[in-house]
């Protein structure tokens, strides 16, 4: 039996045709390497249209590199970084943040993946004490690993708190486009305008083949990043193949179209499951993720047909994802499979 991968993750999908075309376009002829090409220069300008003229932006190969190298640029090895206990930074980066930054990673329990000032306060102390790690970075994920979304005011509250402590706010924006589409705001509204200092901006989950960007909203923070990126093994020689994808994603509203469609398909899936008594939706469906709990015996049976993650073994909570090319037919086939298993 062939296992379907539609709901496993939004990076199980293919590449959007417009992005494939952009890759093909820059594949013609020869080009200067290491980001000195015309396409990369155009793409940097495109980023500035969306995020502000005085940013610095650098391209890397993947999201783990964007997170770790972006944070490494703004920390010393005696610092501490604070994130939700469910954060990708904590759970799915194989101790990379600790290894490559030398920092202490302090995790904060949350109900929905979202940090708040009140949740953080008990953990942030020890300033100027030479015996203790020095608090430096608060890292949030937008949208969160639970598919929940920070609104601009919530991010501003966190950035104001961080800055009042002479700390910095980092955002893991692997699904930033989905969050912005959910809130119906532009990309700057939940990054630059809300006080984010460093952004890891991903496109792989929204129709790109590979590549991430590290965006600094204060150029003083990025002054050594060229060396950090090289030392961190993510200075790509044929960088135009990353930048061309971002140029396409940030043109003609493609980022928004892809993300909105994925979000809509997740909401459609949620609505179709409301009348299935064995399935309980556990988190707000705000982006392209549906979190649900159902008896373990049904999970095991369903995974014979569909690949997806069990997010919490103790509560039998699973995660089902939609992507830019998920169709209503895909959703209905999955719902049919669920109903067949639980009946």
C-alpha positions in Angstrom: 0.0 0.0 0.0 1.3 3.4 -0.9 1.4 5.9 1.9 0.2 9.4 1.1 2.2 12.3 2.3 -0.2 15.2 1.8 -0.8 15.9 5.5 2.6 15.1 6.9 4.1 18.5 6.5 3.8 21.5 4.2 7.4 20.8 3.1 6.3 17.5 1.7 4.8 19.4 -1.2 6.6 20.2 -4.5 7.8 23.5 -5.8 5.4 26.2 -7.2 5.6 26.4 -11.0 6.5 30.1 -10.9 9.4 29.3 -8.6 10.6 26.5 -10.8 10.4 28.9 -13.8 12.6 31.4 -11.8 15.2 28.8 -11.2 15.2 27.8 -14.8 15.6 31.5 -15.9 18.8 32.0 -13.8 20.2 28.7 -15.0 20.9 30.2 -18.4 24.5 31.2 -19.1 27.0 32.1 -16.5 26.9 34.3 -13.4 29.2 35.7 -10.7 29.2 33.5 -7.6 28.7 34.1 -3.9 25.8 36.6 -4.1 27.5 39.2 -6.4 25.1 38.4 -9.2 22.3 40.5 -10.6 19.5 38.3 -9.4 20.6 38.4 -5.8 20.9 42.2 -6.0 17.3 42.4 -7.3 16.1 40.1 -4.6 17.7 42.2 -1.9 15.8 45.2 -3.3 12.6 43.1 -3.2 13.2 42.3 0.4 13.6 46.0 1.1 10.2 46.7 -0.5 8.6 44.3 1.9 10.6 44.8 5.1 12.1 48.3 4.9 15.0 50.1 3.0 17.5 50.0 5.9 17.6 46.2 6.5 20.4 43.8 5.8 19.4 40.4 4.3 21.5 37.3 3.8 20.6 34.0 2.1 21.4 30.6 3.6 20.5 27.0 2.7 17.9 26.1 5.3 15.9 27.2 8.3 18.2 25.6 11.0 21.1 27.6 9.6 19.0 30.8 9.5 18.0 30.4 13.2 21.4 29.4 14.5 23.6 31.8 12.6 21.1 34.6 13.0 21.2 34.1 16.8 25.0 33.6 16.8 25.4 37.0 15.3 23.8 38.7 18.3 25.1 36.6 21.2 28.2 35.7 23.1 28.8 32.2 24.6 27.9 33.5 28.1 24.4 34.5 27.1 21.1 32.7 27.4 18.3 32.4 24.9 14.6 32.0 25.8 12.0 30.1 23.7 8.9 28.1 24.1 9.5 24.5 25.1 7.8 23.4 21.8 10.0 25.7 19.7 11.8 24.2 16.7 14.9 25.8 18.2 14.6 23.5 21.2 13.0 20.3 19.8 14.1 19.8 16.2 17.6 21.4 15.8 19.6 18.6 17.4 21.2 20.9 20.1 22.6 23.0 17.2 21.8 26.3 18.9 23.8 25.2 22.0 26.7 23.8 20.0 27.2 26.6 17.6 26.4 29.6 19.8 27.6 28.2 23.1 24.6 29.8 24.8 22.3 28.4 27.3 18.8 27.6 25.9 16.1 28.2 28.5 12.7 26.8 27.6 9.4 28.1 28.8 6.2 26.0 29.0 3.2 27.3 27.1 -0.4 26.1 26.5 -0.4 27.1 22.8 3.2 27.6 21.8 3.0 31.4 22.4 5.3 33.2 24.8 4.1 36.2 26.8 5.8 38.6 29.1 4.2 37.1 32.1 5.4 33.6 31.2 8.9 34.9 30.6 9.4 37.0 33.7 10.2 34.2 36.1 13.0 32.9 33.9 14.8 36.2 33.1 17.1 37.2 35.9 20.8 37.3 36.8 21.9 40.4 34.9 25.5 41.4 35.6 26.0 38.4 37.9 29.3 36.8 36.7 28.1 33.4 38.0 25.1 33.3 35.8 24.2 33.1 32.1 23.4 36.6 30.8 19.9 36.9 29.3 20.2 38.1 25.7 17.6 36.8 23.2 13.9 36.0 23.3 13.1 33.7 20.3 9.5 33.3 19.1 8.1 31.3 16.2 5.5 32.8 13.8 3.3 30.9 13.3 4.1 28.7 16.3 4.7 25.0 16.3 1.1 24.7 17.5 -0.2 26.6 14.5 -1.1 29.6 16.6 -0.4 33.2 15.6 1.1 36.2 17.4 -0.8 39.4 16.5 1.2 42.6 16.1 0.4 43.8 19.6 1.6 40.6 21.2 4.9 40.8 19.4 5.3 44.5 20.3 4.7 43.6 24.0 7.5 41.1 23.8 9.9 43.3 21.9 9.3 46.2 24.3 10.0 43.9 27.2 13.1 42.6 25.6 14.4 46.0 24.8 13.7 47.3 28.3 16.0 44.6 29.5 18.6 45.4 26.8 17.8 42.1 25.2 16.8 41.3 21.6 13.9 39.6 19.9 14.5 36.9 17.3 11.7 35.5 15.2 11.7 32.0 13.5 9.6 32.9 10.5 9.5 29.5 8.8 5.7 30.0 8.3 5.7 33.8 8.5 3.7 34.0 5.3 0.9 31.9 6.7 0.8 34.1 9.8 0.6 37.3 7.8 -2.1 35.8 5.5 -4.1 34.7 8.5 -3.9 38.2 10.1 -4.4 39.9 6.7 -1.4 42.1 7.2 1.8 42.7 5.3 5.1 41.0 6.3 6.5 44.2 8.0 3.5 44.5 10.3 4.5 41.4 12.3 8.3 41.8 12.1 9.9 45.2 11.7 6.9 47.3 12.8 6.4 45.1 15.9 10.0 45.5 17.0 11.6 42.3 15.8 15.4 42.6 15.7 16.4 39.5 13.7 14.2 37.4 11.4 14.7 33.9 10.0 12.4 34.0 6.9 11.6 30.7 5.3 10.1 29.9 1.9 10.4 26.1 1.7 7.1 25.6 3.5 5.4 28.0 1.1 6.4 26.8 -2.3 10.1 27.1 -2.6 12.6 24.3 -3.2 15.2 25.3 -0.6 16.7 28.3 1.0 16.1 30.8 3.9 16.9 34.4 4.6 18.3 36.1 7.7 17.0 39.6 8.0 18.5 42.2 10.3 16.4 45.2 11.1 19.4 47.0 12.7 22.5 46.9 10.6 24.7 47.2 13.6 23.7 43.7 14.5 24.8 42.3 11.1 28.2 43.8 10.8 30.0 40.4 11.2 27.4 38.2 9.6 29.3 37.7 6.3 32.0 36.0 8.3 29.6 34.1 10.5 27.8 32.7 7.5 31.0 31.6 5.8 32.4 30.0 9.0 28.9 28.4 9.5 29.2 26.7 6.1 26.3 28.5 4.5 27.9 30.9 2.0 26.4 29.4 -1.1 28.5 29.8 -4.3 25.5 29.6 -6.7 23.4 31.9 -4.6 21.3 33.0 -7.5 19.4 29.7 -7.2 18.2 30.7 -3.7 17.6 34.4 -4.4 15.7 33.7 -7.6 13.2 31.7 -5.6 12.7 34.5 -3.1 12.4 37.0 -5.9 9.5 35.0 -7.4 7.9 34.3 -4.0 7.9 38.0 -3.1 6.6 39.1 -6.5 3.0 39.3 -7.8 1.7 38.5 -4.3 2.7 34.9 -4.6 3.7 34.5 -1.0 0.2 35.6 0.1 -1.7 33.5 -2.5 0.2 30.3 -1.5 -0.1 30.9 2.2 -3.8 31.9 2.1 -4.7 28.8 0.1 -2.9 26.5 2.5 -4.6 28.2 5.5 -8.0 27.9 3.8 -7.5 24.2 3.2 -6.6 23.6 6.9 -9.8 25.5 7.9 -11.8 23.3 5.4 -10.3 20.2 6.9 -11.2 21.4 10.4 -14.8 22.1 9.4 -15.1 18.7 7.8 -14.0 17.0 11.0 -16.3 18.8 13.4 -19.0 16.1 13.2 -16.5 13.2 13.8 -17.0 12.5 17.5 -13.7 10.5 17.8 -11.7 13.5 16.6 -11.2 16.5 18.9 -9.5 19.7 17.5 -7.0 20.8 20.2 -5.7 24.2 19.0 -7.2 27.1 17.1 -6.9 26.6 13.4 -5.3 29.9 12.4 -2.8 28.9 9.7 -2.2 25.7 7.7 -2.1 23.3 10.6 -4.8 21.2 12.2 -4.0 19.7 15.6 -6.3 17.0 16.9 -6.5 14.2 19.4 -8.0 10.8 18.7 -7.6 7.3 20.2 -4.1 5.8 19.6 -5.6 2.7 17.9 -7.0 5.0 15.2 -3.8 6.9 14.8 -1.9 3.7 14.1 -4.4 2.5 11.6 -4.6 5.9 9.8 -0.8 6.1 9.6 -0.8 3.0 7.4 -2.4 5.1 4.7 -1.2 8.6 5.6 2.2 9.9 6.9 1.8 12.5 9.7 3.4 13.4 13.0 2.2 12.5 16.5 2.9 15.8 18.2 2.2 14.6 21.8 2.4 10.9 22.6 0.9 11.3 26.0 -2.3 13.0 24.8 -2.5 11.3 21.4 -2.3 14.7 19.7 -1.5 14.7 16.0 -0.6 17.4 13.5 -2.1 17.5 10.0 -0.7 20.1 7.5 -1.9 21.6 4.3 0.3 23.3 1.6 0.0 25.6 -1.3 -1.1 22.8 -3.6 -3.4 20.9 -1.2 -6.7 20.5 -3.0 -10.2 20.1 -1.6 -10.1 16.6 -3.2 -7.0 15.8 -1.1 -8.8 17.0 2.0 -12.0 15.0 1.3 -10.0 11.9 0.6 -8.3 12.3 4.0 -11.5 12.9 5.8 -13.0 9.8 4.1 -10.0 7.8 5.4 -10.5 9.1 8.9 -14.2 8.3 8.9 -13.5 4.8 7.6 -10.9 4.2 10.4 -13.0 5.4 13.3 -16.3 3.9 12.2 
